[in-house]
Amino acid sequence: MDTQSQVTTRAFVRELTFQTDNLGKEATLVLMFHCDMESIYHKSFPVIWRTTSFGEKGPYSIRVTYTDQLAFSRVQIKDGKVVDTGIHIQIDSGKITTLTQTDDGFEFSIPENGLPDYVEAFNESGFVQDIAIGTINPGDSNPNPVLYFKGIEDGSLVKAKFTPILHAYISSDRQETSVLEGAICTDSIWEQDLAQLPEFTTFTLSREPATGHYTITQKGVI
């Protein structure tokens, strides 16, 4: 089944640079979006958005792009990771789409008006489906998943109220697109509503040698 997309409104873009200089200890930065739902870790699960490793000595940096354009995907899970988001539809807040089976496979319908402030997907495919919400950047062929809905039965609806609040953790055992079946055991070291940032922002990751605590501070605005 070919990828589907439906561009509806102009989305804002945020370019985030995370940098270190002589961090003092090798560390892996994990970025994921805040998910506050009643069914979290039961029927819905956060998905790791970005990870990167910073070395003990010398300068390191990573640049990530967030576009405020959501998409629903029919996904496949392998070894605890989302491995396929090819069948998808872009969707805006306040819209609903329906997943059905066609002669060519599966497809999402063009979104229509739904519940205000939510994105919704109705499974009418005749099968149990795994569905994810993701973000998609201009020029990308597939969305980057941020929230996974497991085993959605035929005739069931999934919905979410998504706010782009990004959280950062230091965790060595996480990989991009991994599904979190439980909360990360370490505390978040930073959070930010990306809607409140300018288009380009640089942050510095630091480590306090005496305590081993990590902090992220805004370095500057381009």
Sequence and secondary structure as in RCSB ss.txt:
>XXXX:A:sequence
MDTQSQVTTRAFVRELTFQTDNLGKEATLVLMFHCDMESIYHKSFPVIWRTTSFGEKGPYSIRVTYTDQLAFSRV
QIKDGKVVDTGIHIQIDSGKITTLTQTDDGFEFSIPENGLPDYVEAFNESGFVQDIAIGTINPGDSNPNPVLYFK
GIEDGSLVKAKFTPILHAYISSDRQETSVLEGAICTDSIWEQDLAQLPEFTTFTLSREPATGHYTITQKGVI
>XXXX:A:secstr
        S   EEEEEEEEES SS EEEEEEE    TTBTTTEEEB  EEEEE SSSEEEEEEEEES EEEEEE
EEETTEEEEEEEEEEE TTEEEEEEEETTEEEE   EE STT EEEEE SSS EEEEEEE  TT SS EEEEEEE
EE TT EEEE    EEEEEE TT  TTBB SS  SS  SEEEEGGGS SEEEEEEEE TTT  EEEEEEEE 
